[in-house]
């Protein structure tokens, strides 16, 4: 009973948060709705016996990615260009109807497949840190090491992108704005 | 009973919403948020399949790597948005036409 209640709350938060994310007018509201959606996903992961992964998701997404979004929104400030674009409203409706109908059809077809209906009982150690570490540092060791290369490349790329020296020509230099 | 199809439906709806947001919003910040939504949907799907086949942890391992790549992607994407804002004083993606001609 309580599992079903948790699932319902998490699913509602995930879907409502994602819809609010893409329909928000201001980016800061979108970031907060993204946070709600991520909390819903964390609840779903807990319900799926992926406790360690739920923790990682909470720390990285809610703790790092959303904070990064909020920082960038604060740096950029309110968007001077208009927030609503009415040109896309027709294509928006058509695309939403088409893809949404497809997703519902896939869900209905899957729910009728009897082999997928019932979940097996979970191992006691499914999703624990011990099992996950054994897997990550066993089969996934090479991928884990390659991931560090990816992170170094990302850090170097970010530094090159946001440094003053690497700023493209024609960009506005705020340090000289007050001078005559 | 909560079945696999429930989780797959949630993942499908989240991915759909994210792809719609990426296609129709013209603000780069919203497009990046839509990408995060799509990656989250894939994480839910992979972990749900891993719950069905518990012999190994391949699904959760994949989801872990997806989360890591998403973090790097958000950092690089947001710095690109900042650099573009410095150049054009805007965050609209249809003004990013410097390489067009």
Interface residues (C-beta under 8 A of the other chain):
Chain A: X3 X4 X7 X11 X14 X15 X18 X19 X21 X22 X24 X27 X30 X31 X34 X37 X38 X41 X44 X45 X47 X48 X49 X50 X52 X53 X56 X57 X60 X61 X64 X65 X68 X69 X72 X73 X75 X76 X79 X80 X81 X83 X85 X88 X91 X92 X95 X96 X99 X100 X102 X103 X106 X107 X110 X111 X113 X116 X117 X118 X119 X120 X122 X123 X126 X127 X131 X132 X135 X136 X139 X140 X143 X147 X150 X151 X154 X155 X157 X158 X161 X162 X167 X168 X170 X171 X172
Chain B: X1 X2 X3 X4 X5 X6 X7 X8 X9 X10 X12 X13 X14 X15 X16 X17 X18 X19 X20 X21 X23 X24 X25 X26 X27 X29 X30 X32 X33 X34 X36 X37 X40 X43 X44 X47 X48 X50 X51 X52 X54 X56 X57 X58 X60 X61 X63 X64 X65 X67 X68 X69 X70 X71 X72 X74 X75 X76 X78 X79 X80 X81 X82 X83 X85 X86 X87 X89 X90 X91 X92
